[in-house]
């Protein structure tokens, strides 16, 4: 089947919806193709917290912040291997993107902030229910309201170019129909390649099949493959991030870890000792966990932190599952909780005593934990066993500040835009938590805006 549209968006995750909605509201005729039977991608299964410097909740809490500070944090967190121009675009437009999600898409942000690892201040907004379901549900509803067709079960396979190298369309395979779309502009928002083990190994042989993944099965780097065939340049492909706190049996990211991002947990090893800053970078924490006994860690929270992190409210199903799977224990005393996992109980008690003294003093001389809002002293206690899994692929197609895809000679590939995890260079070696939602929303909107012109 042949169709002609102004803009074809490939991939219905957070970046794709932001691009499609923006292009459509600018008057373009837009269509989205999505290879999975449902929309959402990794955005849907993420916590979807959103780093927004200078936001309204910071103002109420008296937290001083700026786009410059966020940009600095992104660069430091990415070992300065980020493209500073793209970093600036994300940081400068992050707050506007969060407001756009709120005001145009009706996303509800909770009335609290989270403190994500590697940020120098608390700046991350939490979507209702602390999951990407809120973002995708609202964006999808907006796209529907605007009359943007969304073809599910339809996999883009190849970009079409003319004799000058300009992208003029895309081929896609539906369940029963093959499509040839002709378009003024194509936007790639196909996400990363965390679920493509071969591609992972090609760029980092250590990230092989032994490492589980938090990713949607759709994250196979299709956009990277298609763009490469039309000459796109790739950057940062070797930087593959693991998330420290995942299900050691399936790789699923554990929302229980929200408690850490509110500051309420300590993480220990089987010997009952802390070994890393709980609000450190994801790569640093992951590597530290891999070095511990059994390559796992144990995350402890007390009832007070458990309640304040809204774990029961937001993530009841996960808590039930973890308990049944023997990956979580709730016990009246620290000793009992430790014994469940064979953790050294005496050491754990000492660790908690020390930690509580740091909370009181306001400094952590061991690991410099940057936020310690409460002691761990109110039973019952909860411990979850966790391990790192592949989470985010920092590398991908190179873009410029207009979200245009760059070719191997440094020029622009006309007719081709990209946004979201499919792109590379924005996060350097390591993406900080809650920066992805800012990135995909900001660059999704830029791609949509430019592709609709
Ligand atoms: P981002 O955060 O960058 O938006 P996501 O992982 O949330 O990335 O979304 C990417 C979406 O793209 C997923 O829903 C995925 O299934 C879809 N996708 C990936 N490859 C293709 C393809 N070849 N054709 C159509 N959709 C694709």
Boltz pocket constraint, residues with backbone or C-beta under 6 A from the ligand:
constraints:
  - pocket:
      binder: B
      contacts: [[A, 10], [A, 11], [A, 12], [A, 13], [A, 14], [A, 15], [A, 16], [A, 33], [A, 34], [A, 35], [A, 36], [A, 38], [A, 39], [A, 40], [A, 41], [A, 42], [A, 43], [A, 44], [A, 154], [A, 155], [A, 156], [A, 157], [A, 189], [A, 190], [A, 191], [A, 192], [A, 216], [A, 218], [A, 219], [A, 220], [A, 222], [A, 223], [A, 419], [A, 420], [A, 421], [A, 422], [A, 440]]
      max_distance: 6.0
